[in-house]
Amino acid sequence: MEELKKNKYVLDANIDRILYSNEFKKRAIILGLEGYTAKQVFTKCGFDISYLGTRPTEQIKRWKKQYNLHGLEVFQDKHLLPRNINSVLSKDQQILHLKKELKKTKQELAFIKKLEKIESEMICKRNMTGEQFKLIRRISQMKSFTISALCSLANVSRSGYYNYFSSKKLDNLLSMGSKICPLQGC
């Protein structure tokens, strides 16, 4: 317990609970958005995972929910927040709030763009592999090369080749079935 209290991200700890700093919560969310797992986040920040058990995963889930609802501002120190939340904000405060919202939205947009880029690369790669499989089939039908040898030359797996065409046949059968009987359950 004393070792845990020495961590700069722990405000207090006892047998029942650990009080983490808001700085750590923000860092954990940011690292999580970068792709780190809960255990990696805690390890990177100097925690001994073997002592914490499943707590890191539970904590990160709870913090992510708070972040999704309120943004990183939810992890501000209490004395920095306005005392009366319902009070009318001044023009400067409104502008500052809107700038924070804009920054958050831009970060989310950048993240979405990264995801879309990764997705399009994966789709492109899948389509490219499909074209390779079609070429392998054409060559194997014209020449006396084995599927195995052609797959090896194209640097694709033989099982992938067979799976590709078996899934295509299944797709064709399903689409023919929907033309014959468009009602479900026929």
N, C-alpha and C positions, 0 to 999 in steps of 0.2 A: 504494500500500500504506500509506503514511504517513497519507494522508487517511482511510483506513478505520480505522486505529488511533485516530484522534482521536474517533471516535464513542463516546459514553458507554456504549453497549451491547456494545462489543467489548473483550474482555479481552486478546486477543492475535490477531495475524494474520500469516501469511506466505504465500508463493506457493501452498502446498499446502492450507492450511486456515485457517478463521476460527473463533476461539473466542468464542462469544456469551455474554453474562451470563445468569444464570438469571432475572433481572428482565426481560430482553428476551424470553426464551422464554415466560414467563408472559404478558407483554403481547401477544405474538404469538398465543398460543392464545386469549386473551380477545377480541382484535380479530377473529380468525378466526371465533369463535362469533357475533360481532356481524354477520358477513357480509362482512368485508373479504377481498379476495383476498390471496395471498401477496405479490404485488408491491406492493399498496397498503399492506400492513402494513410492509414494509421501507421504502417511500418515506416513510410517515408517521413512521417512527422515524429518519429522516435518512440513509438509505442511498442510494447512487447505483446504481440498478438496472442501468444500462448496463455497469457494471463487474462486477456480480455474475453476470450471465447467468441460467442456470436454477437456480442454487443456492437462491434463496428458496423456490421451490416444493418442492424436495427436502427442505429443512430443515423447513419447516412440516409436511410429511407425516410426517416422522420424529417431530417433537415431538407431533403429534396422536396418533400411535400410543402414545407414552409416556403422554400425558395420558389417553387412553381406558383404558389398563391400570391406571394408578396415581393419576390425578388430578393436581392442581397440585403436590402435595407432592413429586412426583418432581423438581421443579425447585428444591427447597430447597438452600441452600448445604450442602456436605458436613459442615461443622463443626456444623451445627444438628441433624443427624440423630443418633439414638442410635448409639453405637459398636457395641453388640451388638444386632443386630436381633432375635435370638431371645430376648433377655432378657424376663422377665415384666414387664409394665407395671404401674405402680401404679394405684390406683383413679382418682386425679386424671388420670393420663395416658390411661387408658381413656376417661374421661369426655370429655377434650379431643379424643381421636381420634374418638369417636362424635359429638361436636358438629360436627367438621369434616366427617365423612361425611354427617351430616344436612344441613348447609349445602350441600354439594355436590349431594345428592339434591334439595333444594329448588330449587337453581339449574337443575338438569336438568329438573325438573318444570315450572318456569316457562318454560323454553325449549320444551319439548314443547307446553305450552298455547298458546304463541305460534304454533307451527307448526300446531296443530290449528285455531286461530282463522283463520289465513290460508287453510288448506285449506277450511274450511267457507265462508268468504267466496267463495272461488273456485268452489266447488260451487254455492253460492247464485246467484252471478252467471251461471254456466253454465246453471242451471235457468231463471233469469229470461230469459236470452237465448233459450232454447228456447221459452218461453212467447211471447216476442215473435215468433219465427219462425212459430209456430202461428197467432197472431193475424194476421200479415201474410198467410199463406196463406188464412185464412178471408175476410179483407176482399177480397183479390184475386179470389177466386172469386165473391163476391157483387157486387162493384162493378167498374167498369172501370178500376181503378188498376193501374199497372204495378208489378211486384215491385221494380224499381229505385227508383221514387218512394217506395214504402212503406218500403223499407229505409232510404232516406235520412231519412225522417221519424222512424223509430224509432232512428236513429243506430246502425245495425248494418250490417255489410258484406253486400253481395249474395252474395259468394262464401261467406261464412259461412252464409247462408241456404240456398244450394244444397248446401253440404257437410253441413249439419245433416240435411236430408231424404235425401240420398244415403246417409249413414251409418245413418239409421233404416231405410231399405229394406234395406241390407246386414244389419243386425241382425235384421230380420224374416226375411230369407231364411235366415240361419244358424240361427235358432231353429226355423224350419219344417223345415230339413234335419235338425236333431237329433231332431225328433219323428218324422220318416219313418224315419231310420236312426240309432239312438243309438250304434252302434258306430263307432269311428274308422276311417277309411280306406275307407268305403263310397262 
